[in-house]
């Protein structure tokens, strides 16, 4: 059993400990947390010894449910609430966008990108992400939820993405953020109080996910 699987198991079962007897709780996660079905089965059947060692005999019982993807009719109906018929048809004709829209939680990205789609700008999977991320960041800046600029965020995310791709490492420990911030923005973060704030802003006010 890998460290990652053990950690995920511990997290789920820690949540289960706070549930009062007889209660029912829904725990959700993305499928990438369990790349192999057998890992999820072992966890939810309380077969991971490292995770269940401190539990009482009244072990939590889980039932695994998978959300079904939207079918074409459901996608068309959802989009029709937010866009004109011609735009909906344009999205439905794009295989990449259709594949994205069939996942309910991802449809929001397409909705964020609707102004660009309606303006007949180039649309593909990567551009939808670009449009949606830019709109989210601009909204945070306008609401004064962040103090770094769009240019700062874009520069940081591009450098971080290139590092992850070139090293084939798709995650970065949050403790390493100050070093990255210092290296990329050395002239701005000379003072320690600035360095204290910047990593939290880049982690919390971009599209990065802490896990």
Secondary structure, DSSP 8 states (H G I E B T S, - for coil): --HHHHHHHHHHHHHHHTS-TT--------GGGGSSHHHHHHHHTT--HHHHTT--SS-------------HHHHHHHHHTTS-HHHHHHHHT-HHHHHHHTSGGGHHHHHHTHHHHHTT---SHHHHHHHHHHHHHHHHHHTT---S-HHHHHHHHHHHHHHHHHHT-----GGGHHHHHHHHSTTT--SHHHHHHHHHHHHHSSS----
